[in-house]
Amino acid sequence: MGFKGLKAFNMAMVGKQAWKLVSSPESLITRLLKAKYFPRSGYFGASIGHNPSYVWR
């Protein structure tokens, strides 16, 4: 069914999205996500919360 490489595909998509956020800091989506999730810090200075998702661990 094609589920064999699903984890690798998911991590590739997460990495691609992270690269877009880092490489284009003035884009609309980057500014919106930073305002919502990182108002006092940057992406790399963010701390892990009490119930993090798999991606943040």
MODELLER restraints for C-alpha pairs under 7 A, 6 or more apart:
rsr = mdl.restraints
at = mdl.atoms
rsr.add(forms.Gaussian(group=physical.xy_distance, feature=features.Distance(at['CA:21:A'], at['CA:30:A']), mean=5.44, stdev=0.5))
rsr.add(forms.Gaussian(group=physical.xy_distance, feature=features.Distance(at['CA:48:A'], at['CA:56:A']), mean=6.83, stdev=0.5))
